[in-house]
Amino acid sequence: MQKTFYIVDDHEMMRLGTATYITAHSDWSCIGNSADGVTTLADLNLLDSTGKLPAVVICDLNFDGDDSGFDLVKRIHELYPRLWIIGYSMYLAPGIVQNTIRSGASGYVSKSAPSEDLLRCMEHVFAGKIFVQDELQEKLEQYNNFVDALTRREKEVLELILRQMSNDQIAEALDLRQRVVANYVSSIYEKTGINDRAELVKRFGP
């Protein structure tokens, strides 16, 4: 497989600058970029139809204030499971990192990391390995230990809480009744010893 990549970011200078850096400092080639999920999926469909699907998609997680990047990662992974996805975002919170990986990404690098870390991540995922930048590894391990006691559904609810979604929004996203969501939230509080939504977001959210 050729070392090609596609980059998604709603800031033009960011995506073009990142693409320029990668191509100037490696043997990777950029075959496209976009500012939103709709354009990305259309481009990938076209590239797939011509046999030119990229090896890696580098994806921001926030488009125009909407955390749609998580849904885009999940959708790309569902449609093109052989394609490696890297979350590339300003977020440093371990809950966000874990949510990105669970959505289907193979790597995560923050935009505050050295540029070399993004290249390292690309090489690792291209080799079939999971990569999270070194500075986030310890916090991610702490977060995973923190949620070990939670059920699968409670983890899903927690991830949406960390995306600062209300109980109503969580109920709609997971197709649950609001009372059921409230019960899950209460269980999360009981199991974690944190009884405040804002504290959960402060410790593990963006």
C-alpha positions in Angstrom: 0.0 0.0 0.0 1.3 3.5 -0.9 2.0 6.0 1.9 -0.8 8.5 1.1 -2.9 10.6 3.5 -6.0 12.7 3.5 -6.5 15.5 6.1 -9.7 16.9 7.6 -9.7 20.2 9.4 -12.0 23.2 9.2 -9.1 25.7 9.5 -7.6 26.0 6.0 -4.2 27.2 7.2 -3.9 24.3 9.6 -4.7 21.5 7.2 -2.6 23.0 4.4 0.3 23.7 6.7 0.2 20.3 8.2 0.0 18.6 4.8 3.0 20.7 3.6 5.1 19.8 6.6 4.4 16.1 6.3 5.2 15.9 2.6 8.4 18.0 3.1 9.7 15.9 5.9 8.7 12.3 4.9 7.9 10.0 2.0 4.1 10.5 2.5 2.0 12.1 -0.2 -1.2 14.1 0.4 -4.1 13.1 -1.9 -6.7 15.4 -0.6 -8.1 17.6 2.2 -11.4 19.0 3.3 -13.1 21.2 6.0 -16.0 19.0 6.9 -17.4 15.5 7.2 -19.8 15.6 4.2 -17.0 16.6 1.8 -14.6 14.0 3.3 -17.1 11.1 2.8 -17.8 12.2 -0.7 -14.0 12.5 -1.5 -13.3 9.1 0.0 -16.1 7.5 -1.9 -14.6 8.9 -5.2 -11.1 7.9 -4.2 -12.3 4.4 -3.3 -14.1 4.0 -6.7 -10.9 4.8 -8.5 -8.7 2.6 -6.3 -6.9 5.5 -4.7 -8.2 5.3 -1.2 -5.5 6.9 1.1 -3.7 4.8 3.7 -4.3 7.3 6.5 -6.9 10.0 7.3 -5.8 12.7 9.7 -9.0 14.0 11.3 -9.7 17.0 13.5 -12.5 16.4 16.1 -14.2 19.7 16.1 -15.8 21.4 13.1 -17.4 24.9 13.6 -18.0 24.2 17.3 -19.6 20.8 16.7 -17.9 17.7 18.0 -18.9 15.9 14.8 -15.3 14.6 14.4 -16.1 11.6 16.6 -19.0 10.6 14.4 -16.9 11.1 11.3 -14.2 8.9 12.7 -16.8 6.2 13.4 -18.4 6.5 10.0 -15.1 6.3 8.1 -14.1 3.3 10.1 -17.4 1.6 9.3 -17.2 2.3 5.6 -13.4 1.7 5.1 -12.2 -0.6 7.9 -8.8 -1.1 6.2 -8.1 2.7 6.3 -6.2 4.0 9.3 -7.5 7.1 11.1 -5.5 9.5 13.3 -7.3 11.9 15.7 -5.4 15.2 15.5 -6.9 17.7 17.8 -6.3 20.4 20.4 -7.9 18.2 23.1 -5.6 16.7 25.7 -8.2 15.0 27.9 -7.9 11.2 28.3 -11.6 10.7 27.9 -11.5 12.4 24.5 -8.5 10.3 23.5 -10.2 7.1 24.5 -13.5 8.1 22.8 -11.5 8.8 19.6 -9.8 5.3 19.7 -13.1 3.6 20.5 -14.7 5.4 17.5 -12.3 3.6 15.2 -9.1 5.7 15.2 -5.7 3.9 15.4 -3.8 6.9 16.7 -4.1 10.2 18.5 -1.8 13.2 18.6 -2.6 16.7 20.0 -2.0 19.8 17.9 0.3 21.0 20.7 2.7 18.1 20.3 5.9 18.4 18.3 5.3 17.9 14.6 7.6 14.9 14.6 5.0 13.1 16.8 2.5 13.2 14.0 5.0 11.6 11.6 5.8 8.9 14.2 2.1 8.3 14.6 1.6 7.9 10.9 4.4 5.4 10.7 3.1 3.4 13.6 -0.5 3.1 12.3 0.8 2.3 8.8 2.6 -0.6 10.5 -0.7 -1.7 12.1 0.0 -0.4 15.6 -2.0 1.8 17.9 -0.2 5.1 18.7 -1.0 7.7 21.4 1.6 10.4 21.9 3.9 9.8 25.0 2.6 12.7 27.0 -1.0 11.4 27.0 -0.2 7.7 27.7 -0.1 8.0 31.5 -3.3 10.0 31.7 -5.0 7.6 29.4 -4.0 4.7 31.6 -5.3 6.5 34.7 -8.6 7.2 32.9 -8.9 3.5 31.8 -8.4 2.4 35.5 -11.0 5.0 36.5 -13.7 3.6 34.3 -12.9 -0.1 34.8 -15.8 -0.5 37.2 -18.3 0.9 34.7 -20.5 -1.2 32.4 -20.3 -0.8 28.6 -23.4 1.4 28.6 -22.2 3.5 31.5 -18.9 4.1 29.6 -20.9 5.2 26.6 -22.9 7.7 28.8 -19.7 8.9 30.4 -18.1 9.6 27.0 -21.1 11.7 26.0 -21.0 13.6 29.3 -17.4 14.4 28.6 -18.5 15.9 25.3 -20.7 18.1 27.5 -24.0 16.7 26.2 -27.1 17.1 28.4 -29.1 14.1 29.6 -31.7 14.9 26.9 -29.0 14.9 24.2 -27.5 11.6 25.5 -31.0 10.0 25.5 -31.5 10.9 21.9 -28.0 9.9 20.9 -28.2 6.4 22.5 -32.0 6.0 21.9 -32.7 5.7 25.6 -35.4 7.2 27.9 -34.3 10.2 29.8 -35.1 8.4 33.1 -32.8 5.6 32.1 -30.0 8.0 31.3 -30.5 9.7 34.7 -30.1 6.3 36.3 -26.8 5.6 34.4 -25.5 9.0 35.5 -26.3 8.3 39.1 -24.6 4.9 38.8 -21.5 6.6 37.3 -21.4 9.0 40.3 -21.7 6.2 42.8 -19.0 4.0 41.2 -16.5 6.8 40.6 -17.0 8.8 43.8 -17.5 12.0 41.7 -20.9 13.5 42.3 -20.7 16.5 40.0 -21.0 16.7 36.3 -18.7 19.6 36.0 -16.0 17.8 38.0 -16.2 14.8 35.6 -15.7 17.1 32.6 -12.9 19.0 34.4 -11.0 15.9 35.2 -11.5 13.9 32.0 -13.2 16.1 29.4 -11.9 18.6 26.9 
